Amino acid sequence: MPRFSHGTIFAVRLPFRRLAPSLLAVFLLLIAQIAMAWADGQDGDQLIETARTAGGDVVPYVLTTSGLRNAETIVILMPGGHGQLDPRVVDGQLVSDLAGNFLIRSRALFADDRTVALSTNATSDADRMGAIVADALQRFPHARVFIIGTSRSTLATMDLAVSMDGRVAGFVHSSSMRGIADFDTRPLKSRQLIVHHANDQCRETPYDAALANHERYGTPMITMTGGITKGNPCQAKAFHGYDGIEAETVGRIKDWIARESTPSR
């Protein structure tokens, strides 16, 4: 049987002369559909709508993968701002809101030969997030799960870090809201990481608040510098959104994730 892979052209030898024209057309159509199905979703973005809450509500998310089938790590990304990604298919194309958000525009940087990225609406509801975690672990049963928020969605990561403590491997709070200063991570079982730009000028996400947590509670912290800033200091194209240093920021988060931790179950 031929083996298919995304982006490859394959050949099948058939006794064409022995097939009636109608059967040949059906067979060729079937082969084309198989090839397209194999290629579709093996890498890039896919809209997933199989996650459901206990009450039966669908919790959609975008799965971004490099074609990986046996992921070691799942990162769940929640955008800042109003937090509503609302992924959907329009005219055959996958679209969403908040595409410029740091985490959402960087999702492909997270996806590699060990990691898949899931992008979804920001939520503090453990039932909704738990539905995504359960669905993702059905697909990748041996993976560790890390939930990552940025800016306003760190209100959600702080809430979930308490309500889902021990159910996932860890949480990452990026460009955190000022409440991070008083968020005591010491009793928590899941790993915690703070990521912040040293020159974040957004008044709702001061660097000093993140640093205070690190110094008071010993939460691991990554401080970023450099990049580009323009426009509103609380938006994605400012230091607040790691513009120009996305790869470096994601790389350091992934380095931290790769350190020894207990797989989530």
N, C-alpha and C positions, 0 to 999 in steps of 0.2 A: 504494500500500500504506500502511495506517495506521502511524504512528510511535507507539511505546509509551514511556512513561517512568514511573518509580516514583511511585506515589501519584496518578496521573492516571486519569480515567475516559474511556474512548474509545468511540466509536460507529462501528458498521459498518452501512451500508445494504445490506440484502439483499432479494431478491425472495421474501419469505417465502411468499407465496401459491403460488409455483411449486414449493416444496419439500415433499416428503412429511413428515409429522410426525416419523417416525423419523430421516430425514436431517437435519431441522432440529435435532433434539435432539443428534445427534452433532456437527453443525457448531458449535452453541452451546457444547457441552462443550469442543471443541477450542479455540475462541477463548478460553474462560475459562482453560484450561490454559496457553495461550501467554502470556496476560496475567500469570498467576501466576508462570510461569517467568521472565518478563522482570523482574517486580518482585522476586522472591526473589533475594537475594544481590547486588542492584545497590548496596545500601548496607547498613550494619550489619555483623553478624558472620556468617561462614561457616566451617564446619569443612572443612578441606582435607586430603585423605589421598592425594595423588598424589606427594608427595615420598618418594623411596626411596634408601636407602644403596646402596653398591656391592654389599653382600650381599643386597639385596632387602628389608630391613626398612623398614616404613612409618614415616615421621616426621610425625605429625599436627601441624597448626598451625591457629590461628584467624586468618582474614583479615578485617581490619576496614577498610572503605572507605566513602567517601561516594558511591560510584557511579563512581569514576574508572576510566577504561580505559587511559590513557596516563600512568602515574605517573612522576614525575621522581625520586622517592625512595621507598625501601623501608626501614622501620625494623623490625628484628626484636627483640622484647621478651622478656626472660627474667626471671621472677619470682625474688625472694629466698626466704629460708626453706629448706624442703626442695627447692624448685625444680620440683616436679612439678605442672604445670598439668593434665595429662591431659584435654584437651578431648574431649568425647564427646556423642552425642545420646541423650537419655533421654526416652521418651514424646513424641518429636517436638521436644524442646527442646534447644538447645545448652547444655551445662553444663560447668563446669570447677572445679577447686580453686583456692585462692589468689586468689579474685576480688577480695579487698580489698587485695591488694598494690599498691603505688604505680603501677608500670608497667601492670599489668593493668587496674586501675580507670581509668587515664588513657588507655587505648588509643584511645578515640574522639577525644581531644584531639590526638593525633598525626595522625589521618586528616583530610585536607582536600583541596583541589583540586589538590594536587601530590604528596601523600604517602599511602601505604597502610601500615597497621601489621599485623605478623604476630606473634602471641603463641604461645610454645611452651615446652616444658620447658627448664629450664636444663641446659646440657651443655658440657663441655670437649672433646667428641669432634668433631674437625674433619670427620670423615666425615658425621656426623649433621647438623651445621650446614651443611656444604657441600651436602647433599641439599636442604635448605630453600632455600638461596640459589639453587641451580640451578633448582628448581621455580618460585621466585618470578620469576626472570629470564626464564623461558619465558613467563610471564604479562605481565611488564612489562620487555621486553628492553632498554629504554633508561634504566632507572633506576639510581641509585646506591644501594648497600646500606650501612646502618649497623646494627651490632649493639649493643644496649643491655642492660646488666645493672644490677641494684641489690642492695645489701647482699651476701648470700652469693653471688649469681650473678656478682658481679664477680670471684670466683675463676675463673669460666668466661671472662669477657671478657678477663681478663689472659692466660689460657692461649691463647685463640683469637687474641688480638692478635699472638701470636708464630707460632702454627701456620698461621694464615690471613693473615698479613701480605701486603698487596698484592693480595689476592683480593677484598677489599671496600673501600669508600671510607673507613670509619672505625669506631671503637669508642667507646662512652660508658660510663664507670664511675661509677655513681651510688651515693652512700652506701657508698663502697668499704670493704672489709675492710682491716685495718691493714697487710697486705702491700703495699698500694699505695705505701707510703713508699719501698720499694726497687725498684719496678718502673720500670726505665729505658726510657722511651719514645723516646729520641733515635735509636736505629738503625732504628726502624720506619717503613715507607713509608705505611701507612694512618694517617689522622688519628686523634688520641686526644684525648678530653675527660674531665675529672674534674668531677663535680657533687657538692656536699656542702652540708649545712645547717650553718651556723656553730654551732648549738646542739645538734647531734647528741650525745645523752648515752649512746648504746649503746657499751659498752666494747669491742666487737669492731670498731667502725667509727669510731674517733676522728677528729674534724676535723683534728687536728694531723698525722695521717699523710697525709691528702690534701694538706694545705698543704705538708708536707715534700717531697712529690713535685713539686709546682708550683715550689717554690723551688730544688730540687736539679736537676731535669731540664727545667724550663721547660714542662711539659705545661700546655696551656690549662686554666683552672679557672673554674667558676662557683660562687660562694658564695651560698647562699640564706639569707634571714632571714625571721622572721615565721611566721605560721601558727598551728596549734593543736597542743598536745601533751597526751596523756593515756595512762594505763596504762603498759605495758611500754615502756621507752625504745628497745627494739630492734624494736618492732612497727610496723605500717603507720599506726597512728593517733598516732604520736609525731612529733616534728620529723624523726626518722629517715626517716619516710615522706612528708614534705612535706604533711601533712594541712592542708587549707585553702589551700594555695598551689600546688595541682596545675597550674592553668592557667598561672600565672606560670613555674613550673619547666619545664614542657613547652615553653612559648613561647620561653624562653631557649635550650633545647636545639635547638629547630627553627631559631632564628636562627643558631646556630653551624653547624648542618648546611647551611643555605642558602648559606653562604659558599663561595667558589670551591673546587672539588675535582674530581678526575678521576673520571669515571663508572666504576663497577666493570664488569668483564667476566668 
